[in-house]
């Protein structure tokens, strides 16, 4: 039986995982299935551009919600790790757990930057041609996916470290 004091940490961890799945899963789904399927069916038409733009808007909203949710749940989880002695603090390098979490947080900040770059900057720069915008969007998406996979790997790694005696 789970003690009542464990319910809040379980819920926080669950929400953290949901926000992670929404963000990284959304990017993977977009890159592996949605964008190739749109291009295959619609080609390089105006409808393709319009559909991509609409999907980008919807996924950006989920991304922003996930970023906020991850910050809140991450702060709560980090506080718990510091209080338990597992971590030496935010962006600290005092032990193996803290080093890995710091690298994870740096990748997370990179993910935020890439998401904002993709959703707020690329399409608004007038001197980029449509082809350049498409390439920048794709590179930002690919790098964001790679950073996201790094975050997932490091999360798994620190989860195992935290469970060791």
C-alpha positions as CSV (number, residue, x, y, z in Angstrom):
1,X,0.0,0.0,0.0
2,X,1.2,3.5,-0.9
3,X,1.5,5.8,2.1
4,X,-0.5,9.0,1.8
5,X,2.7,11.0,1.9
6,X,3.8,9.4,-1.5
7,X,0.6,10.5,-3.4
8,X,1.9,14.0,-4.1
9,X,5.3,12.9,-5.4
10,X,3.6,10.2,-7.5
11,X,1.2,12.7,-9.1
12,X,4.0,15.2,-9.7
13,X,6.2,12.5,-11.4
14,X,3.2,11.4,-13.4
15,X,2.5,14.9,-14.7
16,X,6.2,15.4,-15.5
17,X,6.1,12.3,-17.6
18,X,2.9,13.3,-19.3
19,X,4.3,16.8,-20.3
20,X,7.5,15.1,-21.5
21,X,5.5,12.6,-23.6
22,X,3.4,15.3,-25.1
23,X,6.3,17.4,-26.1
24,X,8.8,14.9,-27.3
25,X,6.2,12.5,-28.6
26,X,4.6,15.3,-30.5
27,X,7.9,16.1,-32.2
28,X,8.6,12.5,-33.0
29,X,5.1,12.0,-34.4
30,X,5.4,15.2,-36.5
31,X,8.7,14.3,-38.0
32,X,8.2,10.6,-38.6
33,X,4.6,10.4,-39.7
34,X,2.7,13.7,-40.1
35,X,5.1,15.8,-42.2
36,X,6.0,12.9,-44.6
37,X,2.4,11.9,-45.0
38,X,1.3,15.5,-45.8
39,X,4.1,15.9,-48.4
40,X,3.2,12.5,-49.9
41,X,-0.5,13.3,-50.2
42,X,-0.5,17.1,-50.9
43,X,3.0,17.6,-52.4
44,X,4.4,21.1,-52.2
45,X,1.1,22.9,-52.5
46,X,-0.3,26.0,-50.8
47,X,-2.6,23.5,-48.9
48,X,0.6,21.8,-47.6
49,X,1.9,25.1,-46.3
50,X,-1.4,26.0,-44.7
51,X,-1.8,22.6,-43.1
52,X,1.8,22.6,-41.8
53,X,1.2,26.1,-40.3
54,X,-2.0,25.0,-38.6
55,X,-0.4,21.8,-37.2
56,X,2.6,23.9,-36.0
57,X,0.2,26.3,-34.2
58,X,-1.6,23.5,-32.4
59,X,1.6,21.7,-31.4
60,X,3.2,24.9,-30.3
61,X,0.3,25.4,-27.8
62,X,0.9,21.9,-26.4
63,X,4.7,22.6,-26.3
64,X,4.2,25.8,-24.3
65,X,1.8,24.0,-21.9
66,X,4.4,21.2,-21.6
67,X,7.3,23.7,-20.9
68,X,5.3,25.4,-18.1
69,X,4.2,22.0,-16.7
70,X,7.8,20.7,-16.8
71,X,9.2,23.7,-15.1
72,X,6.7,23.5,-12.3
73,X,6.9,19.7,-11.8
74,X,10.7,19.8,-12.3
75,X,11.2,22.4,-9.6
76,X,9.1,20.3,-7.2
77,X,11.0,17.2,-8.1
78,X,14.3,19.0,-7.8
79,X,13.4,20.4,-4.4
80,X,12.6,16.9,-3.2
81,X,15.9,15.6,-4.6
82,X,17.9,18.3,-2.8
83,X,16.0,17.7,0.5
84,X,16.7,14.0,0.3
85,X,20.4,14.6,-0.3
86,X,20.3,13.0,-3.8
87,X,21.1,16.3,-5.6
88,X,23.5,19.2,-4.6
89,X,21.2,21.8,-6.3
90,X,20.1,23.2,-9.6
91,X,22.9,23.3,-12.3
92,X,25.4,22.0,-9.8
93,X,28.1,19.4,-10.3
94,X,28.6,18.1,-6.8
95,X,27.9,14.4,-7.5
96,X,27.0,12.1,-10.4
97,X,23.3,12.7,-10.0
98,X,23.7,16.5,-10.0
99,X,26.0,16.4,-13.0
100,X,23.6,14.3,-15.1
101,X,20.6,16.5,-14.0
102,X,22.6,19.6,-14.9
103,X,23.3,18.2,-18.4
104,X,19.6,17.3,-18.7
105,X,18.6,20.8,-17.8
106,X,21.0,22.3,-20.3
107,X,19.5,20.1,-23.0
108,X,16.0,21.2,-21.8
109,X,17.0,24.9,-22.1
110,X,18.2,24.1,-25.6
111,X,14.9,22.4,-26.4
112,X,13.0,25.5,-25.2
113,X,15.3,27.7,-27.4
114,X,14.8,25.5,-30.4
115,X,11.0,25.4,-29.9
116,X,10.8,29.2,-29.6
117,X,13.2,29.6,-32.6
118,X,11.0,27.4,-34.7
119,X,7.6,28.8,-33.6
120,X,8.4,32.4,-33.1
121,X,11.4,33.4,-35.2
122,X,12.0,31.4,-38.4
123,X,8.7,32.2,-40.2
124,X,8.8,35.9,-39.2
125,X,12.3,36.7,-40.7
126,X,11.5,38.3,-44.0
127,X,14.9,37.8,-45.6
128,X,14.6,34.0,-45.4
129,X,13.2,32.3,-48.6
130,X,10.4,29.8,-48.1
131,X,12.9,27.0,-48.8
132,X,15.3,28.4,-46.2
133,X,12.5,28.6,-43.7
134,X,11.5,25.0,-44.4
135,X,15.1,23.9,-43.9
136,X,15.6,25.9,-40.7
137,X,12.3,24.5,-39.3
138,X,13.3,20.9,-40.2
139,X,16.8,21.3,-38.7
140,X,15.4,22.9,-35.5
141,X,12.9,20.0,-35.3
142,X,15.6,17.3,-35.8
143,X,18.0,18.9,-33.2
144,X,15.1,19.3,-30.8
145,X,14.2,15.7,-31.2
146,X,17.8,14.7,-30.6
147,X,18.0,16.9,-27.5
148,X,14.7,15.4,-26.3
149,X,16.0,11.9,-26.7
150,X,19.1,13.0,-24.7
151,X,16.7,14.3,-22.0
152,X,14.8,11.0,-21.9
153,X,18.1,9.0,-21.7
154,X,19.4,11.1,-18.8
155,X,16.0,10.9,-17.0
156,X,16.2,7.2,-17.2
157,X,19.8,7.2,-16.1
158,X,19.2,9.4,-13.0
159,X,16.0,7.4,-12.2
160,X,18.1,4.2,-11.9
161,X,20.8,6.1,-9.9
162,X,18.1,7.3,-7.5
163,X,16.8,3.8,-7.0
164,X,20.2,2.3,-6.2
165,X,21.0,1.5,-2.5
